[in-house]
Amino acid sequence: MNTDTIAAIATAMSNSGIGIIRVSGEEAIHTVDLIYRNKKGERVLTNFKSHTIHYGFIYDEDEIVDEVMVSLMKKPNSFTTEDVVEINCHGGIVVINRILELVVKNGARLAEPGEFTKRAFLNGRIDLSKAEAVMDVISSKNEAALKNSIKQLQGSVYKKIKKLREDIIFEIAFIESALDDPEHISLEGYTDKLYGKINDLIDNVNKLLSSAENGKIIKEGIKTVIVGKPNAGKSSLLNILAGEEKAIVTDIAGTTRDALEENINIGGISLRMIDTAGIRSTEDIIEKIGVEKAKKYVEDADLIVYVVDSSVPLDENDFEIMKLIENKKSVILFNKSDLDADISPDELKDKIKDNAVVIKTSTKENTGIDKFEEAVKKLFFSGSISFDDEVMITNLRHKEALQDTLFSLKQVKKSVEDEMPEDFFSIDLMSAYASLGKIIGEEVEEDLVNEIFSKFCMGK
């Protein structure tokens, strides 16, 4: 394991009020002390206690580079469990880079992406699920994702996985002990007890896996595609939800030729919303390409918002759209309700066939949008999102490990049902134990660790 001293800029690379250079490692304090002096011109960092902050200046030989505050955190009571120094300087790009160059010149090396958090993991400060939650907190796109990431950072996943592993290793230890010492430890009647225990474990793993779909949506957002005929009000809807003019809106049908994407936040969740070209038969080559792209987006969507112009009759283009959205989660907006309607909401609902939600809206008068937001939440989260006791899986790697765990536990169950010898139980129980260990980093190879942390941002 590397114990050399690393350094990186921990704040965004843009002009700002404050910039932070983070330094960690055996020589962190000594390295910064070579370029830091207090207001009396003294190099005194090595004399200070841990978890203190000090006013002074960064020097390049005899030249003052910047006025700074330096935070000191001595091992093992730091994020990395190593000596850590953070230089809080002015946030100009030039000055931040110059101070970093001085730190490197005096003994540190540039940190790799995620190396500070990687060291925290390798030094036992945090488990792998907490480490991944660090990056999830940084990249949270909405309030729900942030709350879930904070829970994982506080150990919600770790505690659940740890308990499952403890239950499994207890059974493995009992079986192995009984096989090694049959005179004192009896396996009589044990298979019935194990069968019940395995069913409980399977139920718990299934519960975690069932949360993965909602977890993915919370973390990444709901991929939402707006479809409809030209001039139905699709772009107007996007503009209302975005709170600004993102799409060009005119009375000319076919204004939108290509897809326009925007992240929309409603009720604490994200919609990755895509406004598409109006679907209709056309001889215009460019518009035709846009229509085909719209149909492709529909195939991959989590949610379809079908905007219908209620003031004009339905035609073959509408029926084609209805065919496209069959068996998809959909919300139908009965738009332009401020005008005389040519079709009623009930008639439209009958033609859709599926149990689609039909909502009367007017993008011109901004009505019905609140009902649309409620309908989306009900479609995906039964109308509410709660994190009180629920552990929600948002990481694909965790999901795959849980699927492997479930497979192994089902193999144990089958072995019990087939009255196989007890040592068969141990093999698959150990496999389940190892799969769960991959989630928290207790059964993980170095290559995977490197891959995970390579996705982190610099300075973290």
N, C-alpha and C positions, 0 to 999 in steps of 0.2 A: 504494500500500500504506500502511495506517495505521501511523504511528510514534508516535502519542500514547500516553500512559501509561494502562494499564488495571489494574484491581484486582478481586479477588474472594476470597471465602472458599473455601479449598481443601480444607477438611475437612467432615465431615457436620454438618448443622445440628441438633445435639443436645447436651445437656450432657455434657461429657467432660473428661478430664484436660488435653488440649492442643487448641488451635484454631490454624489457620494462615491468615493473610491473605497472598495472593500479589500482588505488584505488579511490572509489567514495562513497560519503555518508556524513552524518552530521559530523562525526568525522574523515574524511579523512585527513585533514591537521594536526590535533592534533596527529593522529596515526603515520603518517610518521615523524612528528617532534620529536617523542620519540626515533627514531632510526637514525635521520639525524643530522649531525653537519657540520657547514661551516669550512673553513680552519683554523679559529681561535678556533675551538672547541665549537662554540656556537649553541644552538638550537633556530633558529630564523625564521622558516618558517611562523609562524602565523603572523609575522610582515610585510610580503611582500605583494605587490599588485598582483592582478589577472593578468594572462597571462604574467608571468615572468618565467625565467629559472635560476637556481642557481647551482653553483659548490660546491661540498662538499664530504662528506664521509658517508657511512652507517656503524653504529656501532652495535655490539652485546655486550652490556654493555661497557667495555673499549677496546674491540678488534675491529680494523678496518676490515670490511668485504669486502668493495669495494669502489673504487673512482667513483663518480656518478655525473650526472646532473639531477636535479629535476625540473619538470615543474609544475607550479601551476595555476589552473583555478578555480576561485571562482564562486559560484552560483550567478545568474541563467545563466551566460554566459559560459556554458560548454555543452558538448554533452548530458549529462544526466540531465542537469539543476541543478545538485548538485555540491558541492565542489569536484573537481577531482584533484588528484595528480598523476603524472607519473614519476616513477623512471627509468631513463635511465642508465643502468649499463653495464658492460662487458657481452658479450653474451655466457658465458660458462654455461652449464646446471647446474652444481653444485652451482655456485654463484647465478644464477637466483632463483633457488629453495630455497636457504638459505635466501635470502632477502624476498621472499614471506612468508616463515615461520616466519620471524621476524615481518612482517606486521600483520600477523594473530595473532601471540603471543601478540601483543600490541593492540588488540581490533577489528580488522577486521575479517570478515569470508570469506571463499572461495566463489567466485561468481559462479553461475550456468551458463551453456552454454547460451550465448545470453543475459545475465541479464543486461549488460550495455545498449544495444540497447533497451531492454524491458523497462527499466526505462526512456529512452529518449521518447519512445512512450507513456507510462503511464503518464509522466509529461508534455505531449503536445508539446514536442520538434519536433517530426516528426509524420507523420501519418503511418498507418500500411503498405501501399504500399511502402513508402520510406524505412521503416524498413526492409522489405523483399528484397528491392533492394540492401541494404547494403551487405547481404549475397551473392546476385547474382554477385555483383562486385568482391567479394573475390573469388568466384568459377567460374568466366568467363573462358571459354575454348578457346575463339577466340576473335578477334578484334570486330567483329559485336556484339557479346554478351556483351562485355564490353561497347561499345558505347550505346547500348540499356539500359543496367543497369544504366549507368551514367545518362541518360535522365530520367529514372524513379526515381533515387535518387534526381534529381533536380525538381521532381514534375510533370512530364508529365502525368502520370496516374492520380495523385491526382487532377490536374487542370481539366482534362476531366471529371472525375467522379463527382467532385464538381459542375461543370456547369450543368450536367445532373440532379443532385439532386435538384439544385436550380430551374430548369425549372419545375420539377415534383412537388416540394413543393409549388410553386406558384399556380399551378392549384388546388392542394388539398385545399390550403387556400382560394382560390376564391370560390370553391364549398361549403366548410363548412360555409363560411361567408354568402353566398347567401341563404343557407338553414336555417341559424340562423336568418337572417334579410331580408326576401323576400320583405319587403316593400321598402327597399332602394337599394337592389342589385338584379338585374334581371338576370335570367338565359335564357332569351329569345334569341334564336340564338346561344347560347353558344356551343351546341353540335357540330355544324359545325366547329366552331373555334377549339374546343378540338380535333376533328377528325384529322384535319390537323396537329395539334401539336403532337398528338400521332404518326402519320406517320413519322414525322421528328425524334422523339425520337427513334422509331423502326429502322429507317435508321442508326442513329448514333450508336446504340447498335450493329446492324448487322455489321457495318464497323469495330468496335472493335473486334467482334467475328471472323470476316474473317481474321484478322491479327494473330489470335491465332496459326494457323497451321505453318505459317512462324516463329512466335515467338518461338514455341516449337523447331523447327529445329535449329534456331539460338542459342538457349540456350543449348539444349542437343546434337546437332549435328545430321547429317544425318546418319541413320543406313544403312551402305553400305555393301553389300555382293558381293564378287568376286567369280564368278562361271566359270566353263569351264571344258573341258576334262583334264586329266593329261598331264603335260608338255606343256600346252598352253602358259605359261608365267604369270600365276596368281601371284606367289610368287615374280617374278622379278618386276612386277608392284608395289606390295606392298613395296618392297625395294626402288624402285625409288621414290615413293611418300613420304616414311618415311625419305629418305635421308641417310639411313644406312641399313646394312644387318640384317633385322629383321627375315626374313624367309630363311630357307635352300634351296638353288637352286642347282639342279643337272640335268644331262641329263636323269636320271632314272625316268620313269613315275611312279607316285604314291608316290613321296617323302613326300608330305604333307598328313598326316593321320588325323590330328585333326585341329580344327579351331584356327587361330591365330588372335588376335585382336590388333588394333593399332589406336590411334587417329591421324588423318592427317588433317593439316590445309591448305586449298587452298582458296585464294582470300578472306580471312577474315572469312570463315565459316569452321566448323569442319565436317569431315567425320569420323564416328565411323566405321572404315573399318575392315571387317572380311574376311581373306583369308581362303577358305575352301578346303577340299579334292577334287581332281579331280573327276568329276562325270562320272562313267563308270560302266559297268557290271563287277563284280569281284567275285572270290571265296575266296579271302583273307578275313578272318573274321574281322580283325582290320580295313582294308581299307573299308570294307562294312559298318561298323559302322560310319566311317568318312563320307562316301557318304550320308548316311541317315541323319546325322547331317547337312550336307550341304543343303539338301533339306528343312529341318526344318528352317534353317536360312533364306532361300529364302522367305518362307511364311511370316516372320515377318519384312522383310526389307523395308526401305523407298526407296532404290535405289539398282538396280542390275547392276553390271558391268560384262558383259558376255565377256570373253576373248576367242577368236577363233584363233586357229592355222591355218593361211591361207595357210600354205605349205602342208597341208594334206587334203584329201577329208572329207566332212561332213559324219557322220554316224549316226546310231541309237541313240548314246549317245548325239549327238548334237540336234537331233530332240526331245529327252526327255527334254533337257535343255530349248529348245524353248517353249515347252509346259508348263514347270514350270514357266517361266517368262512372260507368257501371262498376259496382263492387269496390269503389274507392270511397274513403271518408270524404264527405262533401258537405258544404254549406251553400245553399242556393239563395242568392240575393235577388229579390223581386224589386229591381231598381226602377228609378224614375216614378216612384209612387206619388209624386206631386202632380203627375200628369194623368189624363184619362187613360184607364187601363184597357187593353185589348184582350186580356186574359186574366182570370182570377188566380190568387195563390193556390187555391184548392185544385183547380184544373191543372196547374203546373205541377203540383205535387203528384197528382194521379199519373201524369205522363212520365215522371222521372222513374217510377216503378220502385226503386229502393226507398227505405225509410229516411229520405233526405230531409234535412231541416230547411224550411223555406222562411225567409225573413224579409219583411217589407222594408226597403231602404230608399233614401233619396240622397245621392251624393251631392246633389245641388244644394239641398237644404240641410245636409249633414244629420239626417235622422236614421235611426235603426242601427247605427254603428255599435252602440253599447250592447244591443241584443246579439249582434254578430260576435262580439268578443266573448260574451257569456256562452254562446253556442260552441265556440272553439274549445273553451276550457272544459265544457261538459263532454265533448267528443273524446278528449284525450285524458282528462284527469277527474272525471266525475264532478266537475265544477269547482274543485278546490285542490290545493296542493299543500300537504301537511308534512312536516319533518320532525314532529314531536318524538316519535319512537322509531320511525322507519329508517332502516338502512337501505339506501338506494345505490345500486350498482350503475356507475356511469362510464366505467373504463372497459374497453373491449378486451384487453388482456385479462382482466379479472373475470369477465364473463366466460371466456374460453377455458380458464382454469376451473371455474365452477362446473362447466359442462363436462370436463374430464373427471372431476370429482364425482358428479352424479353418475356417470358411466361406471366408475369403479364401485360405487356403493350398490348400484343395481346388480353388478356381478356378484357381490357378496350376498345379496338377497337371493339371487338365483342359486348360488352354491348351497345356501342354507336349505332352500326348497328342494334341491336335488340330493340332500343329505350327503354332501361331500365331506371329506375329512377336514378337521378344524384348521390345518395349516394352509388350506386353500383360502380360508377367510382372511388370514393374516396378509397374504400376498396382495389382495385387492384393497384391504384396509390401508396397507402401507402406501399403495398407489394413490388412494384418496387423500391421505395425510400429506403426501408430497405435493400433490396438485394444489391443495390449499396453501401450502407453504410458499408456493410461487407468488401468491398474491401479496404476502407480507415480506417476501424477500428472504425467507429462511430456507428455501429450496430453489435457488436461482443461480444460473451460471453467469460468469463474468461478462460474456459477450452480450447477454440480455441487459445486464445492468448498464453497460456502456451505451447500448442502443437507446435505452429509456432516457438517460440523462443527456444524451446528445440532442434531444428535442427541446431542452430547456433554453431559456434566454440567457444571454451573457450576464454575469454578475450575480446569478442566482444558483 
